[in-house]
Amino acid sequence: MYILNEKEYIRNILVSNQKPAELSMGYLITLIAKYYFNNATDADSLSELVKKKLSDFEIENYQEYTYHKRIISICQGLFSENIDYRLKEREFVPIYIDEINLINMLPDDRQKKVMFTLFAVARYMECGGWINKKDSKGLSEIFKLANVTLTCAKRNELLHELYKNGYISFGKKIDNLNIQIELKASGETSYKIHEFKNIGNQYIANFKKGFKQCKKCGRVIKITGTNKQYCNSCSKAASAINNIKRIKKCRENKI
Ligand SMILES: [Zn+2]
């Protein structure tokens, strides 16, 4: 999960006391600990604070002892500076013109979408161009962001193709989980990623002629003369809702 403005995100969550389903417990604990880092004098007092905040949340089957070790290690990590205590407060992640030029040279849309996403994620990570994933689930998250649906074998094929042609490199162990790309943060900013969703579609809609994104769901749609804003399924859903409203209004008028 990639959150551009962590400060705003966790502030809203702390107000509502609701954990979004897509947010993992580990990330939630980290965000709360960072948010209150300045209020605590040491790791122990911070972990007490985090536990107290967590108990206010309505988390199904939450039992403090299950997370005790995790909370302590995150709080200690913050005080020992192994974990950066700052919350991200970014408005966007930039993609530079040199990067776009490189992406545009790739042979097909799939490779372009994946490469664009890799630039976005690597820049988000701020880790010297490295994208380190623990398991294949982390890698499928990248492909999902890139709007590229492929089997595991085909995903590896695509990455191997990028590797063979020098666009990406791997860690010592070549298992596709540690990918490094060369960020080219020079020249002009060509595109600003404001939302870490449908990143592959954002590329197509902005850099491939004749396409744009559905305003509602982010799917790619062909630009036609009719200036439509939504994809077929979103416009169908919208007209169905309008129909219901119309019928309701009709009935009310009759009464
Ligand atoms: Zn749509």
Residues whose N, C-alpha, C, O or C-beta is under 5 A from the ligand:
A	BS01	ZN	C214 K216 C217 G218 R219 Y230 C231 C234
